[in-house]
Amino acid sequence: MNIPRLVVAAPSSGAGKTTIATGLIAALAARGLAVSPHKVGPDYIDPGYHGLAAGRPGRNLDAFMCGPERIAPLFLHGAAGADVAVVEGVMGLFDGASGRGELASTAHVSKLLRAPVVLVVDASSQSRSVAALVHGFASWDPEVRLAGVILNRVASDRHELLLREALEEGSGVPVLGSVRRSAAVATPSRHLGLIPAVERSAEALRAVADMGELVAASVDLDAVLALARTAPPLTAEPWDPAREVASLGAGAAAGAGATAGAPGAAPGAARPRIAVAGGAAFSFSYAENTELLTAAGAEVVPFDPLHADALPEGTAGLVIGGGFPELYVRELSANGQLRAAIAAFAASGGPVSAECAGLLYLGRELDGLPMCGVLDTSARMTERLTLGYREAVALEESTLLRGGARLRGHEFHRTVCEPEHGERPAWGWRLPTGLHFEGFAGAAGAENVHASYLHLHWAGYPQIAATFTAAAAAYRAG
């Protein structure tokens, strides 16, 4: 398949990648093009802004969690029907999983996609030195095609002239645009990065529109499109959630509550209803996770714990992903009807999958306020950021995985749970300080609950969706 595409990268974090990438998506969409937005790495927040700009879901391309072999297929799945795709990088161009070389870096993904790279350079504190910087990035890895530069935070016409002259003389990489400093397009941030688009509604839409207008006025969009069209065809087959589930084979979904012999729900049976928490407090999710649940035979029903006073009628499984419950702790705590309904569902044997924010919500309390009380743990905010990829082992059989399964995930939080795991920890992994146990894989009165800080991308482990759907079908069948 031949989808025009490019990767927006930078020498380091903080150069303005998200502003430029989102602005490019919005500006190209304003031309009437169908733009497919993507983000390198595990980040949930940037894709929300991309999605607002494009009018279609922003999708992640994470070679650590999903495997390098799935990057091109996932890209082709997400970009189906698009005229052009814009892929925003992560951190600096060559920064990947710690201690693993180029794995999961923007450069790695650009090579897997055979896509040209546009480097966003923060030019606010340099002039001629920009040529040395770009030359170094262009020559570091000959397999990475650094094909254009967008200058960001340029101070004046004179400053722009100096930058362009230096690049023309010393780098050989064309300048595709020069963006002036602008407070109008600033996106507010807090302890885990930018504020998610879902929380800002009209304000976020205005910010995205401003980014699009700024980029349209500052970047040669025709040159950008021409560059994107130089990307060669990809020979991979698009990722297909139905094919992924079907390929699991007989017994692949066997686990707590699952029926050996067929992944997911039984053929011909009514689809078990799986409620998926969303809204401002639980906005972190990967589109492929729910696509896999649907492919496994589930009926996926979103709900917002900030406003719903009960689980969706007929709920047979509950998924609570990540987000910022600490910012909505009073509202979540005040919704006692829903907290009681979730506790009753878990106590009745209903399968529950909870990640990070979901873990906090299922505990006794968060920052001193009552939560659902499903798990015997309490959480509180701290100043310490826990961040990084993890290679984990499932320590117990659960509604997600067989015991002993190995997989890769990501942690990203400023809270702690006390205790941090139950008698049946969900995961074990090695840290420099030693073996670490974390999470809850079933507890007294909540045997089918799996909750931990670890974020997972189910595209890398489709058996999770199949096993969980089978558990929901078994629960519904009684």
C-alpha positions in Angstrom: 0.0 0.0 0.0 1.2 3.5 -0.8 0.1 6.1 1.7 1.9 9.4 1.6 3.5 10.0 5.0 6.1 11.8 7.0 7.5 11.8 10.5 7.7 14.9 12.6 10.8 14.7 14.9 13.0 17.0 16.9 16.5 17.0 18.5 14.9 16.8 22.0 11.7 17.1 23.9 10.3 20.6 24.2 11.1 21.7 20.7 7.5 22.1 19.7 6.8 18.7 17.9 3.2 18.5 19.2 2.3 22.1 18.1 3.9 21.6 14.6 2.5 18.1 14.1 -1.0 19.0 15.3 -0.9 22.2 13.2 0.2 20.2 10.1 -2.7 17.8 10.6 -5.2 20.6 11.0 -3.8 22.6 8.1 -3.9 19.7 5.8 -7.3 18.7 6.9 -8.5 22.2 6.2 -7.5 21.7 2.6 -10.0 18.9 2.4 -7.5 16.1 2.8 -8.2 13.0 4.9 -5.2 13.0 7.3 -4.3 10.0 9.4 -2.6 11.0 12.7 -0.1 8.8 14.6 2.2 9.2 17.6 5.4 7.3 18.3 5.5 5.8 21.8 3.0 5.2 24.6 1.7 8.7 25.0 -2.1 9.1 25.3 -2.4 12.8 25.4 -0.9 14.0 22.1 -3.1 11.7 20.0 -6.1 13.4 21.5 -5.1 16.7 20.0 -4.2 14.9 16.7 -7.7 13.4 16.7 -9.4 16.7 17.1 -7.3 18.1 14.2 -7.9 15.2 11.9 -11.5 14.2 12.8 -10.4 10.6 13.2 -8.7 8.7 16.1 -5.0 9.5 16.8 -3.2 6.2 17.0 0.1 5.1 18.7 3.0 3.3 17.1 5.0 1.7 19.9 7.7 -0.8 18.8 8.5 -1.7 22.4 5.0 -2.7 23.5 3.7 -4.0 20.2 6.9 -5.2 18.6 8.7 -3.8 15.5 7.0 -6.3 13.2 3.6 -4.7 14.0 4.4 -1.1 13.3 3.8 -1.0 9.6 0.6 -3.2 9.9 -0.8 -1.0 12.6 0.1 2.1 10.6 -1.7 0.8 7.5 -4.7 -0.2 9.6 -5.0 3.3 11.1 -4.3 5.1 7.9 -6.8 3.2 5.7 -8.6 5.6 3.4 -6.3 8.5 4.2 -4.7 10.9 1.7 -1.7 11.6 3.9 -0.4 10.5 7.3 1.5 12.6 9.9 3.5 10.7 12.5 4.6 12.7 15.5 7.8 11.4 17.1 8.7 11.0 20.8 11.5 12.8 22.7 14.6 13.3 20.5 14.9 11.7 17.1 17.2 8.9 18.3 15.9 8.5 21.9 14.4 5.0 22.4 13.8 2.5 25.2 16.5 2.9 27.8 19.5 0.7 27.2 18.1 -0.8 24.1 19.7 1.2 21.3 17.3 2.5 18.8 14.3 0.3 19.8 11.0 2.3 19.9 12.8 5.6 19.0 11.4 7.9 16.4 14.3 7.0 14.1 13.4 3.3 14.5 9.8 3.9 13.6 10.7 6.1 10.6 12.8 3.3 9.2 10.1 0.7 9.8 7.7 3.0 7.9 10.2 4.0 5.3 9.1 7.5 5.9 10.9 10.8 5.4 11.6 12.8 8.5 11.0 16.5 9.1 13.1 17.9 12.0 11.5 20.6 14.2 14.2 22.8 15.5 13.8 25.2 18.4 15.7 28.1 17.0 15.0 30.5 19.8 18.6 30.6 21.1 20.8 30.0 18.0 21.5 31.3 14.5 24.3 29.7 12.4 24.8 26.9 14.9 21.5 25.4 13.6 23.4 24.2 10.5 25.8 22.1 12.6 22.9 20.7 14.6 20.9 19.7 11.5 24.0 18.3 9.8 24.7 16.1 12.7 21.2 14.7 12.8 21.1 14.2 9.1 24.4 12.2 9.0 24.1 10.2 12.2 22.2 7.3 10.8 22.2 7.0 6.9 19.1 4.8 7.0 17.1 7.7 8.5 16.1 10.1 5.7 16.1 13.5 7.2 14.4 15.4 4.4 13.3 18.7 5.8 13.5 21.2 8.6 10.8 23.4 10.2 12.3 26.2 12.2 10.3 26.9 15.4 10.1 29.9 17.8 11.9 32.2 15.3 12.2 35.7 16.7 12.2 38.0 13.6 12.8 38.3 9.8 16.5 38.9 10.5 16.7 35.8 12.7 15.0 33.7 10.0 17.4 35.0 7.3 20.4 34.0 9.4 19.0 30.6 10.0 18.1 29.9 6.4 21.5 31.1 5.1 23.3 28.8 7.5 21.2 25.8 6.6 21.6 26.4 2.9 25.3 26.7 3.3 26.0 24.0 5.8 23.4 21.2 5.9 21.8 20.6 2.5 18.5 20.0 4.2 15.7 22.2 2.9 13.7 24.5 5.1 10.0 23.8 4.8 8.8 26.5 7.1 9.6 29.1 9.7 7.2 29.5 12.7 7.3 32.6 14.9 6.9 32.5 18.6 3.2 32.6 19.5 1.5 32.5 22.9 -1.8 31.8 21.2 -1.1 28.2 20.5 0.3 27.3 23.9 -1.4 24.2 25.3 -1.5 24.1 29.2 0.3 21.4 31.0 0.4 19.8 34.4 2.2 17.0 36.3 2.0 14.3 33.6 2.3 16.6 30.5 -0.3 18.4 28.4 -3.9 18.6 29.6 -5.8 16.0 27.6 -8.0 17.4 24.8 -11.1 15.7 26.2 -10.9 17.9 29.3 -10.7 21.2 27.4 -13.6 20.8 24.9 -14.2 24.1 23.2 -10.9 25.5 24.4 -9.0 22.5 22.9 -10.8 22.9 19.6 -9.8 26.6 19.5 -6.2 25.7 20.3 -6.1 23.1 17.5 -7.5 25.6 15.1 -4.9 28.2 16.1 -2.2 25.6 15.5 -3.5 24.9 12.1 -3.7 28.5 11.1 -0.2 29.2 12.4 1.3 26.3 10.5 -0.7 27.1 7.3 0.7 30.6 7.4 4.3 29.6 8.2 5.0 26.2 6.4 5.1 25.4 2.7 2.3 22.8 2.8 2.8 22.0 -0.9 6.4 21.1 -0.2 5.3 19.0 2.8 2.8 17.1 0.7 5.4 16.6 -2.1 7.8 15.2 0.5 5.2 12.9 2.0 4.5 11.5 -1.5 8.1 10.4 -1.8 7.6 7.6 0.7 7.7 4.3 -1.1 4.9 1.7 -0.9 4.8 -0.6 2.2 4.6 -4.3 1.6 3.0 -5.2 4.9 -0.6 -6.3 5.3 -2.7 -4.0 7.4 -3.4 -5.1 10.9 -6.8 -6.6 11.3 -8.3 -7.2 14.8 -10.6 -10.0 13.6 -7.7 -11.8 12.0 -5.6 -11.3 15.1 -8.3 -12.9 17.3 -9.0 -15.7 14.8 -5.3 -16.5 14.7 -5.2 -17.3 18.4 -6.5 -20.8 17.7 -8.2 -23.3 19.9 -7.8 -22.8 23.6 -5.8 -19.6 23.2 -8.2 -17.7 25.3 -8.4 -20.3 28.1 -8.0 -18.6 31.4 -10.2 -17.6 34.4 -13.8 -17.9 33.2 -12.8 -18.7 29.6 -13.9 -21.6 27.6 -11.1 -23.7 26.0 -11.6 -24.3 22.3 -12.5 -20.8 21.0 -11.1 -17.4 21.6 -13.5 -14.8 22.8 -17.3 -15.3 22.9 -18.7 -18.5 21.6 -19.8 -18.3 17.9 -23.6 -17.6 17.6 -23.9 -16.5 21.2 -25.2 -13.1 22.2 -22.4 -10.6 22.5 -21.4 -10.0 26.1 -21.6 -6.3 27.0 -18.3 -4.8 28.2 -18.5 -1.4 29.7 -15.4 0.8 29.1 -14.9 3.9 31.3 -14.1 7.1 29.6 -14.7 10.9 30.0 -12.3 13.4 31.5 -11.2 11.2 34.4 -10.4 8.1 32.3 -9.3 9.4 29.0 -6.3 7.2 28.4 -7.0 4.4 25.9 -5.8 2.9 22.7 -8.3 2.5 19.9 -7.0 -1.0 19.1 -8.0 -2.3 22.5 -11.7 -1.8 22.0 -11.4 -2.9 18.4 -10.0 -6.2 19.6 -12.8 -6.6 22.2 -15.3 -6.1 19.4 -13.5 -8.6 17.2 -13.5 -11.1 20.1 -17.2 -11.0 20.2 -17.9 -8.2 22.8 -20.4 -5.4 22.6 -18.4 -2.4 23.8 -20.3 0.3 25.6 -18.6 3.5 26.8 -19.7 5.3 30.0 -18.4 8.2 32.0 -17.9 7.6 35.8 -18.2 11.3 36.4 -21.8 11.3 35.3 -23.2 7.8 35.2 -24.9 6.6 38.4 -24.9 3.0 37.3 -23.0 0.6 35.0 -24.6 0.2 31.5 -27.5 -2.3 31.7 -26.4 -5.9 31.2 -22.7 -5.2 31.9 -20.8 -8.5 31.8 -17.3 -7.0 31.9 -15.7 -3.7 33.0 -12.6 -2.0 31.7 -11.2 1.1 33.5 -8.2 2.6 31.8 -5.8 5.4 32.7 -6.4 9.1 33.2 -6.4 11.7 35.9 -8.8 10.5 38.7 -6.8 12.6 41.2 -8.1 15.7 39.6 -11.7 14.5 39.8 -11.4 12.7 43.1 -14.2 14.7 44.7 -16.7 14.1 41.9 -15.8 10.4 41.7 -16.1 10.0 45.4 -19.4 11.9 45.5 -20.9 9.4 43.0 -21.6 6.8 45.6 -24.2 5.0 43.5 -21.7 4.1 40.8 -19.0 3.2 43.3 -21.5 0.8 45.0 -22.5 -0.6 41.6 -18.9 -1.3 40.7 -18.2 -2.9 44.0 -21.2 -5.1 43.7 -20.3 -6.1 40.2 -16.8 -7.1 41.2 -18.1 -9.0 44.3 -20.5 -11.0 42.1 -17.6 -12.3 40.1 -17.8 -9.8 37.2 -14.5 -9.6 35.3 -12.7 -6.2 35.7 -9.6 -4.9 34.0 -8.1 -1.7 35.5 -4.9 0.2 34.6 -3.3 3.0 36.6 -6.3 5.4 37.1 -8.5 2.4 37.2 -6.4 0.8 40.0 -6.7 4.0 42.0 -10.5 4.1 41.5 -10.9 0.5 42.7 -9.0 1.1 45.9 -10.4 2.1 49.3 -9.6 5.7 49.0 -7.6 8.3 46.9 -6.1 11.2 48.8 -8.3 10.4 51.7 -11.6 10.3 49.9 -13.6 7.1 49.5 -13.3 5.2 46.2 -15.0 1.9 45.1 -13.4 -0.3 47.9 -13.0 -3.3 45.6 -9.3 -3.6 46.5 -7.7 -3.4 49.9 -5.3 -0.6 49.0 -5.2 3.2 49.4 -3.6 5.7 47.0 -2.2 9.2 47.3 -0.5 11.8 45.1 3.3 12.3 45.5 6.0 14.5 44.0 7.8 11.5 42.5 7.2 10.6 38.9 7.4 6.8 38.1 8.0 6.5 34.4 9.4 3.9 32.1 8.9 0.7 30.0 8.6 -2.6 31.9 9.2 -6.2 30.9 6.8 -8.0 33.1 5.7 -11.5 33.9 2.1 -12.4 34.8 2.5 -14.0 38.2 -1.1 -15.4 38.4 -3.8 -16.8 36.1 -6.3 -14.1 35.6 -9.1 -12.8 33.4 -6.4 -11.3 31.1 -3.6 -13.8 30.8 -2.2 -17.2 31.7 0.2 -17.2 34.6 3.8 -17.0 33.4 2.9 -14.9 30.3 5.6 -12.4 29.5 4.8 -9.0 28.0 5.9 -5.4 27.8 4.1 -2.4 29.2 4.6 1.2 30.4 4.3 3.0 33.8 3.5 6.7 34.1 2.1 8.1 37.3 2.8 10.3 40.4 0.8 8.3 42.9 1.6 5.4 45.2 -0.7 2.6 46.4 -0.2 1.3 49.9 0.1 -1.7 49.8 1.3 -1.8 46.2 0.2 -5.4 45.6 -2.0 -8.0 47.1 -1.4 -11.6 48.1 -1.7 -12.4 44.4 0.4 -9.7 42.6 -0.5 -9.0 39.0 3.1 -8.6 37.7 6.7 -9.1 38.6 9.7 -7.3 36.9 13.3 -6.5 37.5 14.4 -3.0 38.6 18.0 -1.9 39.4 17.0 -2.3 43.0 15.8 -5.9 42.5 12.7 -7.9 41.8 9.5 -5.8 41.9 6.0 -7.0 42.5 3.0 -4.9 41.6 -0.8 -4.9 41.2 -3.7 -7.2 42.0 -4.6 -10.4 40.1 -7.6 -11.4 42.0 -8.3 -10.8 45.7 -10.7 -12.1 48.3 -14.2 -11.1 47.2 -12.9 -9.8 43.8 -11.3 -12.9 42.2 -11.9 -11.8 38.6 -10.4 -8.3 39.1 -7.0 -7.5 37.5 -5.7 -4.1 38.4 -2.2 -2.6 38.2 -0.2 0.5 37.3 1.0 -1.1 34.1 -0.4 0.2 30.8 -0.7 -2.4 28.1 -1.2 -2.0 24.3 -3.4 -5.0 23.5 -2.4 -5.0 19.8 0.8 -6.6 21.0 -1.1 -9.3 23.0 -4.5 -9.9 21.4 -5.1 -12.9 23.7 -5.9 -10.3 26.4 -9.1 -9.2 24.6 -10.1 -12.8 23.7 -9.6 -14.0 27.3 -11.4 -11.1 28.9 -14.3 -11.4 26.4 -14.6 -15.1 27.2 -14.6 -14.3 30.9 -17.4 -11.8 30.3 -19.4 -14.3 28.3 -19.0 -16.9 31.1 -20.1 -14.4 33.7 -23.2 -13.5 31.7 -24.1 -17.2 31.2 -24.0 -17.6 35.0 
